[in-house]
Amino acid sequence: MAGNLPIKSFRCGNIQGAVWLNTREINGQKVSFKTATLRRSWKQEGDVWRDEVLNLRKNDIAKGLVVLNKLMEELLLSDEKESEENE
């Protein structure tokens, strides 16, 4: 992917996703396939930008969505429960 531009990208705040077109030679034939990256950026002390990148294949995305939804449920439900307990 170095020097390669994504075929599509999306951004929401400090989270960015991109779709990449890749080619690989298999048995003498070039095969094209798509992959995705998910990037989170943040600024550290001294105005230094940092980022983390997660490279995903097509089948990884559905699994990641399931896990992210469960994480979101846990965080939101535990926040609601904590708010109710503090009342």
Stockholm file with secondary structure:
# STOCKHOLM 1.0

chainA/1-87         MAGNLPIKSFRCGNIQGAVWLNTREINGQKVSFKTATLRRSWKQEGDVWRDEVLNLRKNDIAKGLVVLNKLMEELLLSDEKESEENE
#=GR chainA/1-87 SS CTTCCCSEEEEETTEEEEEEEEEEEETTEEEEEEEEEEEEEEEEGGGEEEEEEEEECHHHHHHHHHHHHHHHHHHHHHHHHHHHHHC
#=GC SS_cons        CTTCCCSEEEEETTEEEEEEEEEEEETTEEEEEEEEEEEEEEEEGGGEEEEEEEEECHHHHHHHHHHHHHHHHHHHHHHHHHHHHHC
//
